[in-house]
């Protein structure tokens, strides 16, 4: 929030300078290409916010762009945060979530010369941008769910799985559906029956205490493998899982992280679903440089390497690791569940 205030003050200076002469184009060329990210979660959350920020940094450093971020903002600050960067002459605004769509489309209409890259944006969002300056970066939600669900189906002993959502977004629903269908398919092959417990939503990506509350409730209902799409809320859930395992004296309740490889961050983490958002951001930057950005959806899949599974914990028996890796290969080959 401090950065946002500083940006708004800088915005006031920009408007003041504009009264003395139009130097924005000259300044932009002198500064080179710049990308800014706005985020409602923290970039230090060890989850979604951190992974999305690190992806932007990796892409910017690869392309030689400068970068900035405003994080931990509320929904009513989305638009103001975006236009502050627009007025400061940033080349591209990177918004890491479908929840920013309305603010992005509004700003994109007002700033036709700026590129807007919307992570998890709907496939039809670019067509809604009147100036053709919005692209969606869309990791395959079903495959993300599959990566976690296959391992959950192999590892569950109670037959009850937990999923915690941040907001009820279409992308989150896609991940839930993939998680459930993969877990049920794999479990059936193992002679087990799996149930996905009712999915709670925090209506937030930063409320870690809510994650603890949800995980505690789901554990009480028998959940022994968790996945989520809720950033810092997931971090809170992992704290509750670790606490439950500590109280039991053994690690029997597990969590699968995302979208970065977080094995070792918490004792309960047995693997992670990994999304390489940086590759899609690099493609967006190259399109900006070439003057061809906008009006398209860039997909991230297992097939093009944007999606993968991270390192697997020693808590996962060798025979289960072997089966899991075989299922991952089937997903890549397009033969999974067929």
VEXDO-862510 format. One line per 3 residues: number of its first residue (from 1); their letters; for each residue x, y, z negated of C-alpha. Coordinates in nm, 2 decimals, always signed. Example, Ala and Ser with C-alpha at 12.3 -4.5 7.8 and 13.67 -1.06 7.14 Angstrom:
// residues 2
1	as	+1.23,-0.45,-0.78; +1.37,-0.11,-0.71
END
This chain:
// residues 338
1	xxx	+0.00,+0.00,+0.00; +0.30,+0.23,-0.06; +0.41,+0.18,+0.29
4	xxx	+0.06,+0.26,+0.41; +0.06,+0.59,+0.22; +0.40,+0.68,+0.37
7	xxx	+0.27,+0.60,+0.72; -0.03,+0.82,+0.67; +0.20,+1.10,+0.56
10	xxx	+0.41,+1.04,+0.87; +0.10,+1.04,+1.08; +0.02,+1.39,+0.95
13	xxx	+0.37,+1.50,+1.06; +0.32,+1.35,+1.40; +0.00,+1.56,+1.45
16	xxx	+0.18,+1.87,+1.33; +0.46,+1.82,+1.57; +0.21,+1.76,+1.85
19	xxx	+0.09,+2.12,+1.80; +0.45,+2.24,+1.88; +0.49,+2.04,+2.20
22	xxx	+0.42,+1.69,+2.34; +0.74,+1.49,+2.26; +0.57,+1.15,+2.18
25	xxx	+0.67,+0.99,+2.52; +1.03,+1.11,+2.49; +1.06,+0.99,+2.13
28	xxx	+0.92,+0.65,+2.22; +1.17,+0.60,+2.50; +1.45,+0.71,+2.27
31	xxx	+1.35,+0.47,+1.99; +1.31,+0.17,+2.22; +1.04,-0.10,+2.17
34	xxx	+0.88,-0.12,+1.82; +0.63,-0.37,+1.68; +0.43,-0.33,+1.36
37	xxx	+0.23,-0.59,+1.16; -0.06,-0.52,+0.93; -0.16,-0.79,+0.69
40	xxx	-0.42,-0.84,+0.41; -0.20,-1.09,+0.23; +0.15,-1.04,+0.09
43	xxx	+0.45,-1.12,+0.31; +0.60,-1.28,-0.01; +0.31,-1.52,-0.06
46	xxx	+0.51,-1.83,+0.04; +0.23,-1.91,+0.29; +0.04,-1.74,+0.57
49	xxx	+0.16,-1.39,+0.52; +0.52,-1.49,+0.48; +0.52,-1.72,+0.78
52	xxx	+0.35,-1.46,+1.01; +0.59,-1.19,+0.90; +0.89,-1.41,+0.95
55	xxx	+0.77,-1.50,+1.29; +0.75,-1.13,+1.39; +1.10,-1.07,+1.25
58	xxx	+1.24,-1.36,+1.44; +1.08,-1.25,+1.76; +1.18,-0.89,+1.72
61	xxx	+1.54,-0.98,+1.65; +1.55,-1.21,+1.95; +1.42,-0.93,+2.17
64	xxx	+1.60,-0.64,+2.01; +1.29,-0.47,+1.89; +1.26,-0.27,+1.57
67	xxx	+0.98,-0.37,+1.34; +0.77,-0.26,+1.03; +0.49,-0.41,+0.82
70	xxx	+0.21,-0.29,+0.59; +0.09,-0.58,+0.38; -0.16,-0.65,+0.09
73	xxx	-0.42,-0.42,+0.24; -0.79,-0.44,+0.19; -1.04,-0.49,+0.48
76	xxx	-1.15,-0.13,+0.48; -0.79,-0.02,+0.55; -0.74,-0.24,+0.86
79	xxx	-0.82,+0.03,+1.11; -0.64,+0.31,+0.93; -0.33,+0.10,+0.90
82	xxx	-0.33,+0.02,+1.27; -0.39,+0.37,+1.40; -0.11,+0.50,+1.17
85	xxx	+0.13,+0.29,+1.36; -0.03,+0.38,+1.70; +0.02,+0.75,+1.63
88	xxx	+0.38,+0.68,+1.54; +0.44,+0.55,+1.89; +0.47,+0.17,+1.82
91	xxx	+0.48,-0.04,+2.14; +0.28,-0.33,+2.00; +0.06,-0.40,+1.70
94	xxx	+0.06,-0.75,+1.57; -0.24,-0.85,+1.36; -0.21,-1.20,+1.22
97	xxx	-0.57,-1.32,+1.19; -0.92,-1.33,+1.35; -1.05,-1.11,+1.07
100	xxx	-0.88,-0.80,+1.22; -1.07,-0.83,+1.56; -1.31,-0.54,+1.51
103	xxx	-1.04,-0.30,+1.39; -0.81,-0.41,+1.68; -1.07,-0.37,+1.95
106	xxx	-1.16,-0.02,+1.81; -0.80,+0.09,+1.80; -0.72,-0.06,+2.14
109	xxx	-1.00,+0.14,+2.30; -0.85,+0.46,+2.15; -0.49,+0.38,+2.24
112	xxx	-0.49,+0.23,+2.59; -0.11,+0.25,+2.62; -0.04,+0.03,+2.32
115	xxx	-0.04,-0.35,+2.32; -0.23,-0.54,+2.06; -0.14,-0.91,+1.98
118	xxx	-0.41,-1.08,+1.78; -0.30,-1.40,+1.62; -0.60,-1.65,+1.59
121	xxx	-0.80,-1.42,+1.81; -1.09,-1.58,+1.98; -1.04,-1.69,+2.34
124	xxx	-1.30,-1.43,+2.46; -1.16,-1.14,+2.26; -0.92,-1.01,+2.53
127	xxx	-1.21,-0.97,+2.77; -1.38,-0.74,+2.52; -1.09,-0.49,+2.52
130	xxx	-1.21,-0.21,+2.75; -0.85,-0.11,+2.84; -0.72,-0.47,+2.89
133	xxx	-0.45,-0.42,+2.63; -0.54,-0.70,+2.39; -0.41,-1.06,+2.40
136	xxx	-0.50,-1.35,+2.17; -0.23,-1.58,+2.03; -0.43,-1.89,+1.95
139	xxx	-0.27,-2.20,+1.79; -0.49,-2.50,+1.85; -0.70,-2.52,+1.54
142	xxx	-0.81,-2.88,+1.59; -0.45,-3.00,+1.63; -0.35,-2.81,+1.32
145	xxx	-0.62,-3.00,+1.13; -0.51,-3.33,+1.29; -0.15,-3.29,+1.17
148	xxx	-0.26,-3.26,+0.81; -0.56,-3.49,+0.83; -0.37,-3.79,+0.96
151	xxx	-0.13,-3.78,+0.66; -0.41,-3.72,+0.42; -0.60,-4.02,+0.55
154	xxx	-0.29,-4.24,+0.50; -0.20,-4.10,+0.15; -0.54,-4.07,-0.02
157	xxx	-0.61,-4.33,-0.29; -0.94,-4.19,-0.42; -1.08,-4.14,-0.07
160	xxx	-1.17,-3.78,-0.16; -1.00,-3.49,+0.01; -0.99,-3.11,-0.07
163	xxx	-0.97,-2.81,+0.17; -0.97,-2.45,+0.05; -1.06,-2.17,+0.28
166	xxx	-0.98,-1.80,+0.26; -1.26,-1.66,+0.48; -1.52,-1.85,+0.68
169	xxx	-1.35,-1.78,+1.02; -1.40,-1.99,+1.34; -1.03,-2.08,+1.33
172	xxx	-1.06,-2.21,+0.98; -1.37,-2.41,+1.07; -1.17,-2.56,+1.35
175	xxx	-0.90,-2.66,+1.12; -1.14,-2.82,+0.88; -1.31,-3.02,+1.15
178	xxx	-0.97,-3.15,+1.28; -0.86,-3.23,+0.92; -1.17,-3.43,+0.85
181	xxx	-1.20,-3.62,+1.18; -0.83,-3.72,+1.17; -0.84,-3.83,+0.81
184	xxx	-1.15,-4.04,+0.86; -1.01,-4.20,+1.17; -0.67,-4.29,+1.02
187	xxx	-0.83,-4.40,+0.69; -1.07,-4.63,+0.87; -0.76,-4.80,+1.04
190	xxx	-0.63,-4.86,+0.68; -0.96,-5.01,+0.56; -1.04,-4.70,+0.36
193	xxx	-1.34,-4.46,+0.35; -1.27,-4.09,+0.33; -1.49,-3.80,+0.22
196	xxx	-1.41,-3.43,+0.26; -1.55,-3.26,-0.05; -1.75,-2.94,-0.01
199	xxx	-1.51,-2.66,+0.11; -1.50,-2.35,-0.11; -1.41,-2.01,+0.04
202	xxx	-1.24,-1.74,-0.16; -1.34,-1.45,+0.07; -0.98,-1.35,+0.02
205	xxx	-0.63,-1.44,+0.13; -0.46,-1.30,-0.18; -0.67,-1.42,-0.48
208	xxx	-0.43,-1.69,-0.62; -0.64,-1.73,-0.94; -0.93,-1.83,-0.72
211	xxx	-0.72,-2.10,-0.56; -0.63,-2.24,-0.91; -1.00,-2.24,-1.00
214	xxx	-1.11,-2.41,-0.67; -0.83,-2.67,-0.69; -0.91,-2.76,-1.06
217	xxx	-1.28,-2.81,-0.96; -1.19,-3.03,-0.66; -0.95,-3.24,-0.87
220	xxx	-1.23,-3.29,-1.12; -1.43,-3.43,-0.83; -1.16,-3.68,-0.74
223	xxx	-0.96,-3.50,-0.47; -0.61,-3.63,-0.44; -0.49,-3.47,-0.11
226	xxx	-0.53,-3.10,-0.03; -0.49,-2.88,+0.27; -0.59,-2.51,+0.31
229	xxx	-0.61,-2.20,+0.52; -0.60,-1.93,+0.26; -0.24,-1.80,+0.21
232	xxx	-0.18,-1.69,-0.15; -0.50,-1.87,-0.25; -0.33,-2.19,-0.14
235	xxx	-0.03,-2.10,-0.35; -0.27,-2.07,-0.65; -0.42,-2.41,-0.57
238	xxx	-0.07,-2.57,-0.56; +0.00,-2.43,-0.91; -0.31,-2.61,-1.03
241	xxx	-0.22,-2.93,-0.86; +0.13,-2.92,-1.01; -0.02,-2.86,-1.35
244	xxx	-0.26,-3.16,-1.31; +0.03,-3.39,-1.21; +0.24,-3.27,-1.50
247	xxx	-0.04,-3.34,-1.74; -0.08,-3.69,-1.60; +0.29,-3.75,-1.61
250	xxx	+0.32,-3.85,-1.24; +0.27,-3.70,-0.90; -0.05,-3.85,-0.76
253	xxx	-0.22,-3.55,-0.62; -0.07,-3.40,-0.31; -0.08,-3.09,-0.10
256	xxx	+0.00,-3.03,+0.27; +0.14,-2.69,+0.34; +0.09,-2.45,+0.64
259	xxx	+0.19,-2.27,+0.86; +0.56,-2.30,+0.76; +0.77,-2.59,+0.63
262	xxx	+0.74,-2.54,+0.25; +0.86,-2.88,+0.13; +1.03,-2.83,-0.21
265	xxx	+0.84,-2.51,-0.29; +0.60,-2.71,-0.52; +0.64,-3.07,-0.64
268	xxx	+0.30,-3.16,-0.50; +0.39,-3.07,-0.13; +0.44,-3.39,+0.07
271	xxx	+0.46,-3.23,+0.42; +0.36,-2.91,+0.61; +0.18,-2.83,+0.93
274	xxx	+0.42,-2.59,+1.11; +0.32,-2.32,+1.36; +0.59,-2.14,+1.56
277	xxx	+0.41,-1.81,+1.61; +0.74,-1.65,+1.70; +0.74,-1.82,+2.05
280	xxx	+0.40,-1.66,+2.13; +0.51,-1.32,+2.00; +0.82,-1.33,+2.21
283	xxx	+0.60,-1.41,+2.52; +0.39,-1.10,+2.42; +0.69,-0.88,+2.39
286	xxx	+0.82,-0.99,+2.73; +0.49,-0.91,+2.88; +0.50,-0.56,+2.72
289	xxx	+0.85,-0.50,+2.87; +0.73,-0.62,+3.21; +0.42,-0.41,+3.20
292	xxx	+0.20,-0.72,+3.23; +0.06,-0.74,+2.88; -0.31,-0.79,+2.80
295	xxx	-0.62,-0.97,+2.90; -0.50,-1.32,+2.83; -0.50,-1.59,+2.56
298	xxx	-0.17,-1.76,+2.48; -0.22,-2.10,+2.33; +0.00,-2.28,+2.08
301	xxx	-0.01,-2.67,+2.09; +0.17,-2.98,+2.00; +0.25,-3.02,+2.37
304	xxx	+0.43,-2.69,+2.41; +0.61,-2.71,+2.08; +0.43,-2.43,+1.90
307	xxx	+0.28,-2.68,+1.65; +0.46,-2.96,+1.47; +0.49,-3.14,+1.13
310	xxx	+0.76,-3.04,+0.89; +0.99,-3.25,+0.68; +0.82,-3.54,+0.49
313	xxx	+0.86,-3.59,+0.12; +1.02,-3.90,-0.04; +0.69,-3.93,-0.22
316	xxx	+0.55,-4.06,+0.11; +0.65,-4.43,+0.14; +0.86,-4.53,+0.43
319	xxx	+0.59,-4.74,+0.59; +0.34,-4.46,+0.58; +0.60,-4.22,+0.72
322	xxx	+0.64,-4.46,+1.01; +0.27,-4.48,+1.07; +0.23,-4.10,+1.05
325	xxx	+0.51,-4.03,+1.30; +0.34,-4.27,+1.54; +0.02,-4.08,+1.50
328	xxx	+0.20,-3.75,+1.57; +0.34,-3.90,+1.89; -0.01,-4.00,+1.99
331	xxx	-0.13,-3.65,+1.94; +0.15,-3.52,+2.16; +0.08,-3.78,+2.43
334	xxx	-0.29,-3.70,+2.42; -0.40,-4.05,+2.31; -0.49,-3.99,+1.95
337	xx	-0.83,-4.11,+1.85; -0.89,-4.25,+2.20
END
